[in-house]
Every structure is written in C-alpha cells, then in structure tokens.
Amino acid sequence: MPRTRNSAASRNRRRKVLKMAKSYYGGKSRLFRTANEAVIRSLRFSYRDRRTRKRQFRRLWITRINAAARLGGLSYSKFINGLSNASIEVDRKMLAELAVNDREVFNQLVEVAKAHLDKNDTVSGD
C-alpha cells in the first residue's frame, strides 16, 4: 500500500499559521518555520498577558481610589476598612469609576467610611 502524506492537512495547517503571522516583519510573515516560531511565541505572550492585564487594572483602580480617598482625608486601607465596616460592597472597579467621574458620590462614600471607622475605633480602643 502506498504511503500517503495528507498534503491537504499540511497545507491547511501551514496556511493557518501564515495567516496568523500576516502582519509580522520580514521572513516571519512568509517562511513557515520562522512564522510558526513567531506565532507560537506570540500566542504564549497573549495567554500570559491576558492574566497580567487583570492585575494591572486592579493596581490602576487601587491607585485611583487611594488618590481620591486621600483628597477626602483617608488612606486607601482605612477607606476600604470603613466601607467594609459599613457593609457597603462596591468593587474596586466601580469605586475607581466613581472616583474619576462622580466625585460627589465618592465623597459621600468617604464620609460613610469615616463615620464607620470612628464607631469601630471607640469600640476597640479600650
């Protein structure tokens, strides 16, 4: 029985890789072997960076909340502690959005956090 090479599948696989490498520079967009290496590398980076992006956004939100809370006279940690004591469950993304776009509401949250910090300080301050 003669050997079959399945050239259709090989061609489709190569075409798919070259299509993914279309905008790459030089031989990386035209030569299969270098294109395949570049595509594998870029897919690895994209997988890693989808996770890194979540960390970076959380850091950005915390920085924005901290800056806005300090304008209200609280540090970030005291602000978050005051909100949790007040049983206000707003995630950091929404808090950062309020800090940037709706200062009045954020300042009200700062005042609520301050009030609940004072209550707990008197109770635990014996």
Secondary structure in CASP SS format (residue, H / E / C, confidence):
PFRMAT SS
TARGET T0000
AUTHOR 0000-0000-0000
METHOD secondary structure of the structure
MODEL  1
M C 1.00
P C 1.00
R C 1.00
T C 1.00
R C 1.00
N C 1.00
S H 1.00
A H 1.00
A H 1.00
S H 1.00
R H 1.00
N H 1.00
R H 1.00
R H 1.00
R H 1.00
K H 1.00
V H 1.00
L H 1.00
K H 1.00
M H 1.00
A C 1.00
K C 1.00
S C 1.00
Y C 1.00
Y C 1.00
G H 1.00
G H 1.00
K H 1.00
S H 1.00
R C 1.00
L C 1.00
F H 1.00
R H 1.00
T H 1.00
A H 1.00
N H 1.00
E H 1.00
A H 1.00
V H 1.00
I H 1.00
R H 1.00
S H 1.00
L H 1.00
R H 1.00
F H 1.00
S H 1.00
Y H 1.00
R H 1.00
D H 1.00
R H 1.00
R H 1.00
T H 1.00
R H 1.00
K H 1.00
R H 1.00
Q H 1.00
F H 1.00
R H 1.00
R H 1.00
L H 1.00
W H 1.00
I H 1.00
T H 1.00
R H 1.00
I H 1.00
N H 1.00
A H 1.00
A H 1.00
A H 1.00
R H 1.00
L H 1.00
G C 1.00
G C 1.00
L C 1.00
S C 1.00
Y H 1.00
S H 1.00
K H 1.00
F H 1.00
I H 1.00
N H 1.00
G H 1.00
L H 1.00
S H 1.00
N H 1.00
A C 1.00
S C 1.00
I C 1.00
E C 1.00
V C 1.00
D C 1.00
R H 1.00
K H 1.00
M H 1.00
L H 1.00
A H 1.00
E H 1.00
L H 1.00
A H 1.00
V H 1.00
N H 1.00
D C 1.00
R H 1.00
E H 1.00
V H 1.00
F H 1.00
N H 1.00
Q H 1.00
L H 1.00
V H 1.00
E H 1.00
V H 1.00
A H 1.00
K H 1.00
A H 1.00
H H 1.00
L H 1.00
D H 1.00
K H 1.00
N H 1.00
D H 1.00
T H 1.00
V H 1.00
S H 1.00
G C 1.00
D C 1.00
END
